[in-house]
Amino acid sequence: LEVELASYPLIPLSVDTWGSLIFVNQDPDAAPLADVLGDLPERARSAGLDLSSDYTLGDVREYHLRCNWKVLVENSLECYHCPTAHPTYSRLYHTGPEGYDLVSSGFCSSQYGKARDSAETEGQSGDFYVHYIWPLTFIGGLGASLSATVIIPVDADHCVLRWENYFPPGTEQSEIIEYSGWFDALFKEDIDLV
């Protein structure tokens, strides 16, 4: 079998980084990553996200959802539903104006939930934050961890939420399991909504 390579050229891709994260874009006319991110790197850094650190993959989970990807994104961009839909989160982190903030700029938005006093007594360290990059990416963290979440559209009525959680080298396996279990419960509460 002979294949004429000129008939099957490689597709040029744009590749750029934000700290230790690698972004690949198939659109040759897409804006540079720095333009898309705008002031997000500075906001993320001031919230405690350190992308210059070494992280080790601790857990990967995929959730197959029976909803359009836009419904899942919309649900994830606010916390009005948190007091009733996420009782554990709401017990540990502020969801009202006294400690919850939503900042939006260009293609990105950020949510910040300040830790309540109960968070430390229940083993959670630091404030909660998540940064959304339009259209399908969420970068977040809690304490020293880093999570990368991508929503993958499947068809008009289905999508996949892929969550990867990274930890500093040397993190105890028991911490990874506890943290992953906490987020698993949080995601399942959201899945019930959509």
Backbone torsions as a table, in degrees:
resi	resn	phi	psi	omega
1	LEU	NA	123.0	176.5
2	GLU	-107.1	133.3	179.4
3	VAL	-117.2	129.4	177.0
4	GLU	-86.2	107.2	-174.4
5	LEU	-59.5	-30.8	179.6
6	ALA	-63.5	-23.8	178.5
7	SER	-80.3	-15.7	-178.1
8	TYR	-132.0	65.7	-176.3
9	PRO	-73.0	155.3	172.7
10	LEU	-69.3	143.4	-179.6
11	ILE	-85.6	127.3	178.0
12	PRO	-68.0	139.4	179.6
13	LEU	-124.4	147.6	172.1
14	SER	-93.1	130.0	179.0
15	VAL	-126.3	131.9	179.0
16	ASP	-147.8	167.4	-178.5
17	THR	-128.4	153.2	167.0
18	TRP	-128.4	102.5	-174.2
19	GLY	59.7	-125.4	-179.2
20	SER	-88.8	1.1	179.3
21	LEU	-90.6	139.0	179.2
22	ILE	-111.4	129.0	179.1
23	PHE	-114.9	132.5	179.2
24	VAL	-120.2	133.7	-179.5
25	ASN	-129.9	129.1	-179.8
26	GLN	-83.1	-13.1	-177.0
27	ASP	-85.2	111.4	-178.9
28	PRO	-66.7	-17.5	-179.2
29	ASP	-99.7	6.7	-178.3
30	ALA	-66.9	151.2	176.7
31	ALA	-65.9	151.8	176.1
32	PRO	-59.4	149.9	-178.3
33	LEU	-55.2	-41.0	-179.7
34	ALA	-58.5	-37.5	178.5
35	ASP	-68.8	-38.9	179.6
36	VAL	-67.1	-44.2	-178.0
37	LEU	-70.9	-29.7	-180.0
38	GLY	54.7	-126.9	-179.0
39	ASP	-89.3	7.8	-178.9
40	LEU	-58.1	-44.7	179.7
41	PRO	-56.2	-39.7	179.1
42	GLU	-69.4	-42.6	177.5
43	ARG	-60.6	-44.0	-178.8
44	ALA	-64.7	-43.1	179.5
45	ARG	-61.9	-43.1	-179.0
46	SER	-69.2	-20.5	177.1
47	ALA	-86.9	-5.8	177.1
48	GLY	111.9	1.7	-179.9
49	LEU	-81.4	115.5	-178.2
50	ASP	-111.1	95.9	-178.3
51	LEU	-83.5	1.3	175.8
52	SER	-89.5	-10.9	-179.0
53	SER	-75.2	157.5	172.3
54	ASP	-81.3	134.3	177.2
55	TYR	-126.7	152.2	176.3
56	THR	-118.8	135.0	178.5
57	LEU	-63.0	125.0	-178.4
58	GLY	-106.8	-33.3	-175.6
59	ASP	-161.1	146.1	174.4
60	VAL	-132.8	132.9	177.1
61	ARG	-137.5	146.7	175.0
62	GLU	-125.4	137.2	178.8
63	TYR	-121.4	123.8	179.0
64	HIS	-96.3	119.6	-173.0
65	LEU	-114.4	146.1	175.6
66	ARG	-98.3	70.7	175.8
67	CYS	-160.0	159.8	174.0
68	ASN	-68.3	143.7	-177.6
69	TRP	-58.3	-30.2	-178.6
70	LYS	-67.5	-32.1	177.3
71	VAL	-65.6	-42.8	179.1
72	LEU	-65.0	-43.2	178.4
73	VAL	-62.2	-47.0	-179.1
74	GLU	-58.3	-42.1	178.9
75	ASN	-63.3	-31.1	-174.9
76	SER	-86.6	-6.6	-173.9
77	LEU	-94.2	5.4	179.4
78	GLU	-150.5	171.0	179.8
79	CYS	-130.0	24.9	177.5
80	TYR	-63.1	-31.5	-178.0
81	HIS	-83.8	-9.6	-172.7
82	CYS	-59.3	-45.4	-177.0
83	PRO	-57.6	-33.7	-178.9
84	THR	-97.7	-34.8	-175.6
85	ALA	-89.4	-23.2	-177.3
86	HIS	-127.1	73.4	-176.2
87	PRO	-62.2	-38.3	179.9
88	THR	-67.6	-47.7	178.2
89	TYR	-57.1	-46.9	-176.4
90	SER	-67.4	-26.8	176.1
91	ARG	-72.3	-29.9	-175.2
92	LEU	-97.5	-27.1	-174.7
93	TYR	-132.2	146.4	178.7
94	HIS	-68.0	139.4	177.6
95	THR	-123.2	0.5	179.4
96	GLY	-109.3	-178.8	-175.8
97	PRO	-60.2	-18.3	-179.1
98	GLU	-73.0	-15.9	-177.2
99	GLY	-159.9	10.8	178.8
100	TYR	-119.7	134.8	-178.5
101	ASP	-136.5	143.5	176.9
102	LEU	-126.9	121.9	-178.6
103	VAL	-122.5	130.9	-178.4
104	SER	-128.1	140.2	179.7
105	SER	-157.0	119.8	178.2
106	GLY	60.1	-123.9	-177.8
107	PHE	-88.7	4.9	-172.3
108	CYS	-130.8	154.0	171.6
109	SER	-142.8	158.9	-178.6
110	SER	-134.6	139.9	174.9
111	GLN	-119.4	136.7	-179.5
112	TYR	-129.0	126.9	175.1
113	GLY	-118.8	112.6	179.7
114	LYS	-70.8	140.0	-179.9
115	ALA	-67.4	137.6	171.4
116	ARG	-81.8	167.1	177.7
117	ASP	-58.0	-31.4	-177.6
118	SER	-69.3	-20.1	-176.7
119	ALA	-61.8	-46.2	-177.6
120	GLU	-67.5	-38.6	179.9
121	THR	-67.9	-20.1	178.1
122	GLU	-101.9	14.8	172.3
123	GLY	87.8	6.7	177.6
124	GLN	-95.6	134.9	-178.7
125	SER	-117.3	131.4	175.0
126	GLY	86.1	171.4	177.9
127	ASP	-78.2	161.8	178.7
128	PHE	-100.1	137.3	175.1
129	TYR	-146.2	150.2	174.3
130	VAL	-144.7	137.0	-178.8
131	HIS	-118.0	129.0	-178.4
132	TYR	-104.0	132.2	175.1
133	ILE	-117.7	115.1	-176.3
134	TRP	-60.0	136.2	6.7
135	PRO	-103.9	-14.4	-166.0
136	LEU	-134.4	11.7	-171.2
137	THR	-121.5	137.1	174.9
138	PHE	-127.4	132.6	175.0
139	ILE	-121.0	126.6	-176.3
140	GLY	-145.7	-177.9	178.9
141	GLY	-170.4	164.4	177.7
142	LEU	-152.9	120.2	-174.9
143	GLY	65.4	-132.7	-176.5
144	ALA	-91.8	0.8	-176.6
145	SER	-85.1	163.6	176.8
146	LEU	-132.9	129.3	176.0
147	SER	-118.9	141.5	175.6
148	ALA	-123.4	120.8	-177.6
149	THR	-123.0	131.1	178.1
150	VAL	-124.6	135.6	174.4
151	ILE	-99.1	127.6	-176.9
152	ILE	-112.8	109.6	176.3
153	PRO	-65.5	136.3	177.4
154	VAL	-105.8	-53.2	173.9
155	ASP	-155.0	-168.9	-174.7
156	ALA	-63.0	-23.0	-174.8
157	ASP	-120.5	10.2	-177.7
158	HIS	-144.9	147.5	173.2
159	CYS	-151.4	167.4	177.9
160	VAL	-121.8	132.7	173.4
161	LEU	-102.5	116.5	179.0
162	ARG	-108.0	121.3	-176.1
163	TRP	-117.8	125.4	175.7
164	GLU	-119.3	133.7	-179.1
165	ASN	-121.4	129.8	-176.2
166	TYR	-116.8	147.9	-177.4
167	PHE	-133.6	158.1	173.4
168	PRO	-61.8	147.9	176.9
169	PRO	-54.7	142.3	178.3
170	GLY	89.4	-0.8	177.9
171	THR	-63.9	133.5	-179.6
172	GLU	-64.7	141.3	179.5
173	GLN	-58.8	-34.9	179.3
174	SER	-63.0	-35.9	176.9
175	GLU	-66.4	-42.4	179.5
176	ILE	-62.1	-44.7	-179.3
177	ILE	-63.8	-44.4	-179.9
178	GLU	-64.1	-46.4	-179.3
179	TYR	-63.1	-45.5	-179.9
180	SER	-63.8	-37.6	177.4
181	GLY	-64.3	-38.9	178.3
182	TRP	-62.7	-46.7	179.5
183	PHE	-68.7	-35.4	177.7
184	ASP	-59.1	-44.7	178.0
185	ALA	-62.7	-41.3	179.3
186	LEU	-62.7	-47.1	179.4
187	PHE	-63.0	-40.5	-179.4
188	LYS	-64.6	-34.1	175.1
189	GLU	-64.3	-40.0	177.1
190	ASP	-67.8	-39.4	179.9
191	ILE	-60.9	-37.9	177.7
192	ASP	-62.1	-28.0	-178.8
193	LEU	-77.6	-34.9	-174.4
194	VAL	-95.4	NA	NA
